[in-house]
Structure formats: structure tokens, C-alpha cells
Amino acid sequence: MRMVKEATVDKWNIFIVMFLISLMMRVQVPVFTPYATMLGASSMIIGVILSVTSFTNLTGNIVAGPMVDRFGKKRFIVIPLFASAVFFVAHGFAADSNDLLLLHGLNGFALAFLIPAALALLSGYAKNSRQQGKNMAIYGILSTISAIFAPLIGGQLVVLVGYENAYFLIGAAIFAIALYTLIFLNDRQPVVIKNETKKSKKTNQTIISPTILLVYLIGFAVMYIHGVIIFEIPYLTVEQGLSTVSTGLLFSYMGLGTLLSLSLMFINRFDPLKRLLFGLFGMSLTIYALILSVFTLPILLLIVGFFFGIVMPAMGAAITNYAGQETYGRAFGYMSAVYSLGMIASSFVTGAIRDIFSPYFVAFLVGMFVTVFVGYKKLQSSQPPQHNTRLI
């Protein structure tokens, strides 16, 4: 009984840490683009900064996975948090876009270790795939709550204290989170029993399988679409003279949509890959509706957030279905690397073409191509093999 109670407390400490990390990472979303513009960065330079950050994040993800599996999870949460706190404070002292490029890139590398380590730690607290899905859904809900309030906090911070002081406060908050993690988070793995079928056990012996590659491909497309939105919405602050509070509110609509879908817990009963396809298809259609201006921007962001909320828990559940427990660190590291790759591509392409071509249309093409390709591969694999017959 005592061990069960300790495991429950440990799990909720993980949830608290992941929530706080997610909150502070998103606080800076409406702050960075106008701050970079104020320091003289063009849309192309901002795209390069975000791409470089995603690249360093990708590099860190690849390095993080095997190290997390080998050396434990807690140290790869605590140390990056302290490093990130320093880098965020340093943002407030940046003199030009070159400084932002260096600091954002270093911060991206440090943060690359956090999510794979935290998800790998969380994944050990489930006895079966349904509990796994429930844990991922709870994490998704907490992350979404942070997505609703963080942009509002970030936008208001700029109004109250200015860009530089906003980064000082973000850095101080992350330092406090690192201290909490150091004191309260335990790096121990409970013994878990997975009731898997024989087929699943065989599949779980490897990280790289045809099905998990399809999952990663969907992850790339989802983050490409997400990256375009993350790039374009803050730019409204620059192009239309909106306040950071207004752009923060727009991101909150997206968070509300995500929270709505995550509250539909019955969705977790469906196959994760089918949920991924459904969510990506919905995001692709909604991004196309952004081009046509079928609905107002807040409504469309609400819808995008709804489908995004379907995808994210399904992604975690799919990874744990097709990767053995002993390789969770690497599997989630690769997942985060794929996410970073999607952000790299979207940030670079959007920054390069936004003055001559709609980034939303490119995102629509990427999403629909992956939806059709993965759907075809899934349909092909589910069909029974054809046998040649001869008529006599």
C-alpha cells in the first residue's frame, strides 16, 4: 500500500513539473517574434532563428534518447532546466538578432532533453496501454491548460514590464521549477506488468518498425502545421499593429479547442493510429479554411486546437504501443526529434516564402499528402495477401 501511495505521489510530481515546464515555455510564444523584430530581425531572420533552434533541439533529442535510457531520467530534467533558466535571463540582455540566434539555439539544445526524459519517466507508471493512454491524456489536459493561460500571461507581461524584464521573469520562474524538480522528483521506476498480446511483444522488441515510422511521419506533418501557426499568429503583432495581449488571446482559443477534445476521454478507446489520421486530416482541412477565411480566425484556431488535442495523446499512446519499455527514452527522443524537424521545415519555409506565397497552403499540402500516404499504407497492410490461382 505504501509503495502504491509513493508511486502515485511520484507520478503527480511528474505531472506538476511537466505542467510548469509547458507553462513557461509557452509564455514566451507571443513575446519572441515582436521582440526579435524590435531588435531588427526580418521575417527571414526570425525564420532562420526558429529553424536553428529546432535543429539544435533535434540534435539534443537524438542525443537525449539513449542517454536517458542508460543514465536515468531525473538528471536530464534538472540540469536542462537550470541551463534554460540562464539562457532565458540572457535573452533580456540581447543586443541584436545575432545574440537571439545564439541564445535561442543553445536553449533549444538544453530543452531537448526535458520532454523525452519526462515522458519516459511518466510511461513507467502504467500497467497496460489503457493506463498509458490515460496518463498521456492527463498530461495533454495539463499541457493544454498551460497553452490557454501561458500566451495571455506572456502578452500581459510585456505590457506590464517590457520585453527584457519579461525574459528575466521567465528565467527566474524556470529556475524555481528546477529547484522543485531537484527536491521532489524521484528517479525510480516502478515494476510494471504489461498485458500485451504475443504479436505486440514481438513488435515491441524494436524502435524502428514500419508502423512506428508512419507514426513519426504523422508527427512531422502535425508539427509542420503547428509551426506555421506559431510563426504566423505572432506576426500579426508586427503587421497589423496588434498588442501582444491580442495575439496571446488568439493562442488561447487554440488551447481551448485542445482542452475540449482532451475532455472527451472516450476517444482514448480508439486505435491510436486512426486517431492520428483523423486529427491530421482535420488540421489540414482547417488550415485550408484559414486561406479561404471561411470562419473568423478565433473559431478556426479553436478548431485547429480541437484536432491537435486528438493527435497529441494518440501520439504518446502509439509510441508506447510500438516501443518496448526499456527503449522509451529513445522512442520519445526520436519522436521529439521528428517534432523538431517539422518545426525546422515550417519555420524556414514560412520565413522564406510568406511574402510571395501562402504558408498555410503549403501546410495544407504537407498535411494532406501525409494523410493520404499513411492511410494508403495502413489500408495496404490490413488487406490479406493475394494468392495466384490457375483455372483448369
C-alpha positions as CSV (number, residue, x, y, z in Angstrom):
1,M,0.0,0.0,0.0
2,R,2.8,2.4,0.9
3,M,4.6,1.7,-2.4
4,V,1.4,2.4,-4.3
5,K,0.9,5.7,-2.5
6,E,4.5,6.7,-3.1
7,A,4.2,5.8,-6.8
8,T,1.0,8.0,-7.0
9,V,2.8,10.9,-5.4
10,D,5.8,10.5,-7.7
11,K,3.5,10.4,-10.8
12,W,1.7,13.6,-9.8
13,N,5.1,15.3,-9.2
14,I,5.9,14.4,-12.8
15,F,2.6,15.9,-13.9
16,I,3.3,19.1,-11.9
17,V,6.8,19.5,-13.3
18,M,5.6,18.9,-16.9
19,F,2.8,21.4,-16.5
20,L,5.0,24.1,-15.1
21,I,7.6,23.5,-17.9
22,S,4.9,23.6,-20.5
23,L,3.5,26.8,-19.0
24,M,6.8,28.7,-19.0
25,M,7.8,27.5,-22.5
26,R,4.6,28.9,-23.9
27,V,4.7,32.2,-22.0
28,Q,7.4,33.4,-24.4
29,V,5.5,32.4,-27.6
30,P,3.8,35.8,-28.1
31,V,6.9,37.6,-26.8
32,F,9.7,36.4,-29.1
33,T,8.6,37.5,-32.6
34,P,7.9,41.2,-31.7
35,Y,11.0,41.3,-29.5
36,A,13.1,39.9,-32.4
37,T,11.6,42.5,-34.7
38,M,12.3,45.2,-32.2
39,L,16.0,44.1,-32.3
40,G,16.0,44.5,-36.1
41,A,15.2,40.9,-37.3
42,S,13.3,40.5,-40.6
43,S,10.8,37.7,-41.2
44,M,13.5,35.7,-42.9
45,I,15.9,36.1,-40.0
46,I,13.2,35.1,-37.5
47,G,12.6,32.0,-39.6
48,V,16.3,31.2,-39.5
49,I,16.4,31.7,-35.7
50,L,13.4,29.4,-35.2
51,S,14.9,26.8,-37.7
52,V,18.3,26.8,-36.0
53,T,16.6,26.4,-32.6
54,S,14.6,23.5,-33.8
55,F,17.7,22.0,-35.3
56,T,19.6,22.2,-32.1
57,N,16.5,20.8,-30.4
58,L,16.5,17.9,-32.9
59,T,20.2,17.2,-32.2
60,G,19.6,17.2,-28.5
61,N,16.6,14.9,-28.9
62,I,18.7,12.3,-30.7
63,V,21.5,12.5,-28.1
64,A,19.0,12.5,-25.2
65,G,17.1,9.3,-26.0
66,P,19.9,6.7,-25.5
67,M,21.4,8.7,-22.6
68,V,18.0,8.8,-20.8
69,D,17.6,5.1,-21.1
70,R,21.2,4.5,-19.8
71,F,21.7,7.1,-17.1
72,G,18.2,7.7,-15.7
73,K,15.6,10.4,-16.2
74,K,15.8,13.0,-13.4
75,R,19.3,14.4,-14.2
76,F,18.1,15.1,-17.8
77,I,15.2,17.1,-16.4
78,V,17.0,19.0,-13.7
79,I,20.2,20.1,-15.5
80,P,18.5,21.3,-18.6
81,L,16.1,23.4,-16.5
82,F,18.9,25.2,-14.7
83,A,20.6,25.8,-18.1
84,S,17.4,27.0,-19.7
85,A,16.8,29.5,-16.8
86,V,20.2,31.0,-17.6
87,F,19.6,31.3,-21.3
88,F,16.1,32.9,-20.8
89,V,17.6,35.5,-18.5
90,A,20.3,36.1,-21.1
91,H,17.6,36.8,-23.7
92,G,16.9,40.0,-21.8
93,F,20.4,41.2,-22.4
94,A,20.4,40.5,-26.2
95,A,21.7,43.4,-28.2
96,D,20.7,42.2,-31.7
97,S,19.3,39.3,-33.7
98,N,22.7,37.5,-33.7
99,D,22.5,37.3,-29.9
100,L,19.0,35.9,-30.1
101,L,20.2,33.3,-32.7
102,L,22.9,32.1,-30.3
103,L,20.8,32.1,-27.2
104,H,17.7,30.6,-28.8
105,G,19.8,27.8,-30.3
106,L,21.5,26.9,-27.0
107,N,18.2,27.0,-25.2
108,G,16.7,24.7,-27.8
109,F,19.5,22.2,-27.2
110,A,19.1,22.3,-23.5
111,L,15.3,21.8,-23.6
112,A,15.7,18.9,-26.0
113,F,16.4,16.6,-23.0
114,L,13.4,17.6,-21.0
115,I,10.4,16.1,-22.7
116,P,11.9,12.7,-23.7
117,A,13.1,12.2,-20.1
118,A,9.8,13.3,-18.6
119,L,7.6,11.2,-20.9
120,A,9.9,8.2,-20.4
121,L,9.6,8.6,-16.6
122,L,5.8,9.0,-16.8
123,S,5.4,6.0,-19.1
124,G,6.8,3.7,-16.4
125,Y,3.8,4.3,-14.3
126,A,1.3,2.3,-16.4
127,K,0.4,-1.3,-16.2
128,N,-1.3,-1.5,-19.6
129,S,-2.0,0.5,-22.8
130,R,-5.2,1.9,-21.4
131,Q,-3.5,3.4,-18.3
132,Q,-0.8,4.6,-20.7
133,G,-3.4,6.4,-22.7
134,K,-5.0,7.9,-19.6
135,N,-1.6,9.2,-18.4
136,M,-0.9,10.8,-21.7
137,A,-4.4,12.3,-21.8
138,I,-3.9,13.8,-18.3
139,Y,-0.6,15.2,-19.5
140,G,-2.3,16.6,-22.6
141,I,-5.0,18.3,-20.5
142,L,-2.4,19.9,-18.2
143,S,-0.4,20.9,-21.2
144,T,-3.5,22.4,-22.8
145,I,-4.4,24.3,-19.7
146,S,-1.0,25.9,-19.9
147,A,-1.5,26.6,-23.6
148,I,-4.6,28.6,-22.7
149,F,-3.2,30.7,-20.0
150,A,0.5,31.0,-20.9
151,P,0.1,33.2,-24.0
152,L,-2.2,35.5,-22.0
153,I,0.4,35.7,-19.3
154,G,3.2,36.3,-21.8
155,G,1.3,39.1,-23.6
156,Q,0.4,40.8,-20.3
157,L,4.0,40.5,-19.0
158,V,5.2,42.6,-22.0
159,V,2.6,45.3,-21.3
160,L,3.5,45.4,-17.6
161,V,7.3,45.1,-17.5
162,G,8.5,45.2,-21.1
163,Y,10.3,42.6,-23.3
164,E,13.6,42.4,-21.4
165,N,12.0,42.1,-17.9
166,A,9.6,39.5,-19.2
167,Y,12.5,37.3,-20.1
168,F,14.1,37.9,-16.7
169,L,10.9,36.7,-15.0
170,I,10.6,33.7,-17.3
171,G,14.2,32.7,-16.4
172,A,13.6,33.1,-12.7
173,A,10.4,31.0,-12.8
174,I,12.2,28.2,-14.7
175,F,15.0,28.3,-12.0
176,A,12.3,27.8,-9.4
177,I,10.9,24.9,-11.3
178,A,14.4,23.3,-11.4
179,L,14.6,23.6,-7.7
180,Y,11.2,22.0,-7.2
181,T,12.3,19.1,-9.6
182,L,15.6,18.6,-7.7
183,I,13.8,18.3,-4.4
184,F,10.5,16.5,-5.1
185,L,11.0,14.4,-8.3
186,N,12.2,10.8,-7.7
187,D,14.0,8.9,-10.4
188,R,12.8,5.5,-9.7
189,Q,10.9,3.1,-12.0
190,P,8.1,1.0,-10.5
191,V,7.7,-2.6,-11.7
192,V,5.1,-2.6,-14.3
193,I,3.2,-5.5,-15.9
194,K,2.0,-5.2,-19.5
195,N,-0.8,-7.4,-20.6
196,E,0.2,-7.5,-24.3
197,T,-0.6,-10.0,-26.9
198,K,2.1,-12.1,-28.4
199,K,2.1,-10.0,-31.6
200,S,2.6,-6.8,-29.6
201,K,5.5,-8.3,-27.7
202,K,7.2,-9.1,-30.9
203,T,6.7,-5.7,-32.3
204,N,8.0,-4.0,-29.1
205,Q,11.4,-5.5,-29.5
206,T,12.4,-2.7,-31.9
207,I,12.0,1.0,-32.0
208,I,12.1,1.3,-35.8
209,S,9.3,-0.6,-37.3
210,P,7.1,0.2,-40.4
211,T,4.2,1.3,-38.2
212,I,6.2,3.5,-35.9
213,L,7.7,5.2,-38.9
214,L,4.2,6.1,-40.1
215,V,3.5,7.5,-36.6
216,Y,6.7,9.6,-36.8
217,L,5.6,10.8,-40.3
218,I,2.3,12.0,-39.0
219,G,4.1,13.7,-36.1
220,F,6.2,15.6,-38.7
221,A,3.2,16.8,-40.6
222,V,1.3,17.8,-37.4
223,M,4.3,19.9,-36.2
224,Y,4.7,21.4,-39.6
225,I,1.2,22.8,-39.5
226,H,1.6,23.8,-35.9
227,G,4.9,25.5,-36.7
228,V,3.2,27.6,-39.4
229,I,0.6,28.8,-36.9
230,I,3.2,29.5,-34.3
231,F,5.1,31.6,-36.8
232,E,2.2,33.5,-38.4
233,I,0.0,34.4,-35.5
234,P,2.6,36.4,-33.5
235,Y,3.5,38.2,-36.8
236,L,0.0,39.8,-36.6
237,T,1.5,41.9,-33.8
238,V,4.0,43.3,-36.3
239,E,1.9,43.6,-39.4
240,Q,-1.5,44.6,-38.0
241,G,-0.2,46.6,-35.0
242,L,-2.0,44.3,-32.5
243,S,-0.8,44.1,-29.0
244,T,0.9,41.0,-27.6
245,V,-2.2,40.6,-25.4
246,S,-4.3,40.2,-28.5
247,T,-2.1,37.6,-30.1
248,G,-1.8,35.8,-26.8
249,L,-5.6,35.6,-26.7
250,L,-5.7,34.0,-30.2
251,F,-3.4,31.2,-29.0
252,S,-5.7,30.8,-26.0
253,Y,-8.5,30.0,-28.4
254,M,-6.4,27.2,-29.8
255,G,-5.7,25.9,-26.3
256,L,-9.5,25.9,-25.5
257,G,-10.1,23.8,-28.6
258,T,-7.4,21.3,-27.5
259,L,-8.9,21.2,-24.0
260,L,-12.3,20.4,-25.5
261,S,-11.1,17.4,-27.4
262,L,-9.0,16.1,-24.5
263,S,-12.0,16.2,-22.2
264,L,-13.6,13.6,-24.4
265,M,-12.0,10.7,-22.6
266,F,-13.9,8.0,-24.6
267,I,-11.7,8.9,-27.6
268,N,-8.8,7.1,-26.0
269,R,-10.6,3.8,-26.6
270,F,-10.0,4.0,-30.3
271,D,-6.9,2.8,-32.1
272,P,-4.1,5.5,-31.7
273,L,-3.1,5.4,-35.4
274,K,-6.7,6.0,-36.5
275,R,-6.9,9.0,-34.1
276,L,-3.7,10.3,-35.5
277,L,-5.0,10.2,-39.1
278,F,-8.3,11.7,-38.1
279,G,-6.6,14.6,-36.2
280,L,-4.1,15.3,-39.1
281,F,-6.9,15.3,-41.7
282,G,-8.9,17.7,-39.6
283,M,-5.9,20.0,-39.1
284,S,-5.2,20.0,-42.8
285,L,-8.8,21.0,-43.7
286,T,-8.9,23.7,-41.1
287,I,-5.6,25.2,-42.3
288,Y,-7.1,25.3,-45.8
289,A,-10.1,27.1,-44.3
290,L,-7.7,29.7,-43.0
291,I,-6.8,30.6,-46.6
292,L,-10.4,30.9,-47.6
293,S,-11.4,32.8,-44.4
294,V,-14.5,30.6,-44.1
295,F,-14.8,31.5,-40.4
296,T,-13.2,34.1,-38.2
297,L,-9.6,33.5,-37.0
298,P,-10.6,32.7,-33.4
299,I,-13.1,30.0,-34.5
300,L,-10.6,28.4,-36.9
301,L,-7.8,28.4,-34.2
302,L,-10.4,26.8,-31.9
303,I,-11.0,24.0,-34.5
304,V,-7.2,23.5,-35.1
305,G,-6.7,23.2,-31.4
306,F,-9.5,20.6,-31.2
307,F,-7.8,18.3,-33.8
308,F,-4.4,19.0,-32.2
309,G,-5.8,17.7,-28.9
310,I,-6.9,14.5,-30.6
311,V,-3.4,13.9,-32.1
312,M,-1.1,14.5,-29.1
313,P,-2.3,11.9,-26.6
314,A,-2.7,9.4,-29.5
315,M,1.0,10.1,-30.4
316,G,2.2,9.2,-27.0
317,A,-0.1,6.1,-26.9
318,A,1.1,4.9,-30.3
319,I,4.8,5.3,-29.3
320,T,4.3,3.2,-26.2
321,N,2.4,0.6,-28.2
322,Y,5.2,0.0,-30.6
323,A,8.3,0.5,-28.4
324,G,9.4,-1.7,-25.5
325,Q,9.6,-0.1,-22.0
326,E,13.4,-0.4,-22.0
327,T,13.6,1.8,-25.1
328,Y,11.0,4.5,-24.1
329,G,13.8,7.2,-23.8
330,R,15.0,6.6,-27.3
331,A,11.5,6.3,-28.7
332,F,10.3,9.6,-27.2
333,G,13.7,11.1,-28.1
334,Y,13.1,10.2,-31.8
335,M,9.5,11.5,-31.5
336,S,10.7,14.8,-30.2
337,A,13.4,14.9,-33.0
338,V,10.7,14.4,-35.6
339,Y,8.7,17.2,-34.0
340,S,11.8,19.5,-34.2
341,L,12.3,18.5,-37.8
342,G,8.7,19.6,-38.6
343,M,9.3,22.9,-36.8
344,I,12.6,23.4,-38.7
345,A,10.9,22.9,-42.1
346,S,7.9,25.0,-41.3
347,S,9.9,27.9,-39.8
348,F,12.4,28.0,-42.6
349,V,9.9,27.6,-45.4
350,T,7.4,30.1,-43.9
351,G,10.1,32.7,-43.3
352,A,11.3,32.3,-46.9
353,I,8.0,32.3,-48.8
354,R,5.5,34.2,-46.7
355,D,5.9,37.5,-48.8
356,I,5.2,35.7,-52.1
357,F,3.2,32.6,-51.3
358,S,0.7,31.4,-48.6
359,P,2.5,29.3,-45.9
360,Y,-1.0,28.0,-45.0
361,F,-1.4,26.4,-48.4
362,V,2.0,24.6,-48.2
363,A,1.0,23.4,-44.7
364,F,-2.3,22.1,-46.2
365,L,-0.4,20.2,-48.9
366,V,2.0,18.6,-46.4
367,G,-0.8,17.5,-44.1
368,M,-3.0,16.0,-46.9
369,F,-0.1,14.2,-48.6
370,V,0.9,12.5,-45.3
371,T,-2.7,11.7,-44.5
372,V,-3.2,10.0,-47.9
373,F,0.1,8.2,-47.8
374,V,-0.3,6.8,-44.3
375,G,-3.9,5.9,-44.9
376,Y,-2.9,4.0,-48.1
377,K,-0.1,2.2,-46.2
378,K,-2.4,1.3,-43.4
379,L,-5.1,0.0,-45.8
380,Q,-2.5,-1.9,-47.7
381,S,-1.1,-3.6,-44.6
382,S,-4.6,-4.6,-43.4
383,Q,-5.5,-6.4,-46.7
384,P,-5.0,-10.2,-46.8
385,P,-2.2,-11.4,-49.1
386,Q,-3.4,-12.2,-52.6
387,H,-2.7,-15.8,-53.9
388,N,-2.4,-16.6,-57.5
389,T,-4.9,-19.2,-58.7
390,R,-5.0,-21.1,-62.0
391,L,-8.1,-22.0,-63.8
392,I,-8.1,-25.5,-65.2
